[in-house]
Amino acid sequence: MPLPCPACGTVSIRQHSRYRRRLADTALGERRMEIFLSVRRLTCVNETCDKKTFAEQVEALAHIP
């Protein structure tokens, strides 16, 4: 899935790596639960952009103050 670079807007499909993000510790009834999310890190293909890599954002899981 192509994503735009947050710095320059150039769309990239070039995956640099993946990493796991721990969303939060939470309780489900009396059991402790941890939620992990696998996130892609992409390479910006615009050679003039200062941001060489960027992580995808999952808007549905973003913290809303």
C-alpha angles and dihedrals in degrees: 000000000000118000132192119241108249091222104048106007095236110149115237135186093175107118116210098181146313131244138178123249122199106220101193147312110253139162125242105194103311095332124097114231132194121197120207126191126196109224129191123228111207133197118237107234094202104101092202094055117106091213105080096179135015137184124236115248123222102212095189089061098041118122112256112202 
